[in-house]
Amino acid sequence: MSDVLWIAYLGLLGAPAIGFLLKGKYKTVSMKIDFIVTATTWTGLFGYVTGLSIGVAILWKIIFFVGILWDLLFVIYFDQSDEKIEELSEVAVKATTIVFSVVMLIPLYYGIYRYAFYIL
């Protein structure tokens, strides 16, 4: 059962990234860096879920810490969403985005942590 949930989560993470790529949304430097980090961390989670050894453990340890740092910086400082909710203030929208992003990324970094520090 857990394998099905992990695979569903992989799809949940991968689908928006591929959609953004196909729509040409990766125009700024920060968006391009985010795509590279997303693809790399997704690959690490794929390795964890499937049990494949992709690269060496030290690489995934570095990716684990760099990925967390980048995702936090990106969500807090670089993400310039076009979506505005009229009933909420800009601060409330930003806070909601940060909390939602962190909650969505916890399983990703749990998997990469397990992959880097226990599996390889």
Secondary structure, DSSP 4 states (H G I P E B T S, - for coil): -HHHHHHHHHHHHHHHHHHHHHHT---SHHHHHHHHHHHHHHHHHHHHHHT---S-HHHHHHHHHHHHHHHHHIIIII---S---TTS-HHHHHHHHHHHHHHHHHHHHHHHHHIIIII-
